[in-house]
Amino acid sequence: MKQDIHPKYYDTKFSCACGNTWVGGGTVAEFSLDICSNCHPFYTGKQKTLDTRGRIDRFMKRAAAGVNAKKAAKAESSTEEPKA
């Protein structure tokens, strides 16, 4: 095995923007994070699903309006008198 090819391993201090800190292992002495398991919406239960539901409802309304418009155009074209 080759000597001196591996990076130095530290007890890394991890710190999040929310103020949470913990110690783990890594190749750098300190590491800053934007988001961690204490402040991430998925882990805290504050994940917003209303936006998704609202998007689906809006899509369904647009799709129904498009189908209704096509039906109305088809009905209008079939009720016109043929030109002789």
C-alpha positions as a printed NumPy array, in Angstrom:
array([[  0.   ,   0.   ,   0.   ],
       [  1.319,   3.459,  -0.894],
       [  2.276,   5.768,   1.931],
       [  1.174,   9.421,   2.301],
       [ -1.55 ,   9.405,  -0.387],
       [ -4.59 ,   9.732,   1.872],
       [ -5.854,  13.123,   3.078],
       [ -5.676,  13.999,   6.754],
       [ -8.831,  13.014,   8.663],
       [-10.228,  15.519,  11.184],
       [-12.938,  15.631,  13.823],
       [-14.958,  18.085,  11.743],
       [-17.204,  20.697,  13.362],
       [-20.373,  21.037,  11.256],
       [-22.434,  24.212,  11.71 ],
       [-25.778,  25.054,  10.12 ],
       [-27.228,  28.491,   9.352],
       [-29.981,  27.805,  11.924],
       [-27.338,  27.584,  14.693],
       [-27.201,  23.806,  15.073],
       [-23.691,  22.374,  15.438],
       [-22.31 ,  18.853,  15.752],
       [-19.013,  17.024,  15.405],
       [-18.324,  14.309,  12.872],
       [-15.484,  13.044,  10.738],
       [-14.197,  14.624,   7.551],
       [-11.232,  15.856,   5.563],
       [-11.711,  19.518,   6.605],
       [-11.617,  20.958,  10.122],
       [-14.844,  23.034,   9.874],
       [-17.804,  22.86 ,   7.513],
       [-20.754,  25.295,   7.165],
       [-24.176,  24.183,   5.93 ],
       [-27.208,  26.144,   4.729],
       [-29.754,  23.6  ,   5.926],
       [-29.697,  20.584,   8.252],
       [-32.113,  17.984,   9.579],
       [-33.225,  20.349,  12.376],
       [-34.407,  23.066,   9.987],
       [-35.25 ,  21.172,   6.756],
       [-39.033,  21.191,   6.077],
       [-39.139,  17.474,   5.266],
       [-37.697,  16.451,   8.63 ],
       [-39.499,  19.075,  10.739],
       [-42.967,  18.261,   9.345],
       [-43.517,  21.777,   8.025],
       [-43.433,  20.706,   4.389],
       [-46.096,  22.497,   2.379],
       [-48.273,  20.264,   0.229],
       [-50.971,  22.857,  -0.383],
       [-48.995,  24.327,  -3.279],
       [-48.957,  20.971,  -5.015],
       [-52.658,  20.474,  -4.488],
       [-53.374,  23.965,  -5.804],
       [-51.304,  23.353,  -8.929],
       [-53.194,  20.18 ,  -9.705],
       [-56.555,  21.918,  -9.248],
       [-55.506,  24.755, -11.554],
       [-54.344,  22.277, -14.18 ],
       [-57.613,  20.343, -13.992],
       [-59.61 ,  23.559, -14.425],
       [-57.566,  24.532, -17.487],
       [-57.876,  21.051, -18.945],
       [-61.649,  21.008, -18.389],
       [-61.983,  24.458, -19.956],
       [-60.045,  23.256, -23.015],
       [-62.207,  20.137, -23.415],
       [-65.406,  22.165, -23.   ],
       [-64.224,  24.699, -25.579],
       [-63.516,  21.922, -28.087],
       [-66.959,  20.385, -27.495],
       [-68.627,  23.766, -27.938],
       [-66.734,  24.449, -31.178],
       [-67.637,  21.009, -32.52 ],
       [-71.316,  21.467, -31.618],
       [-71.365,  24.917, -33.215],
       [-69.812,  23.668, -36.443],
       [-72.295,  20.772, -36.707],
       [-75.352,  23.047, -36.218],
       [-74.369,  25.424, -39.026],
       [-76.311,  25.019, -42.238],
       [-74.356,  23.526, -45.112],
       [-73.62 ,  25.998, -47.882],
       [-74.928,  25.049, -51.3  ]])
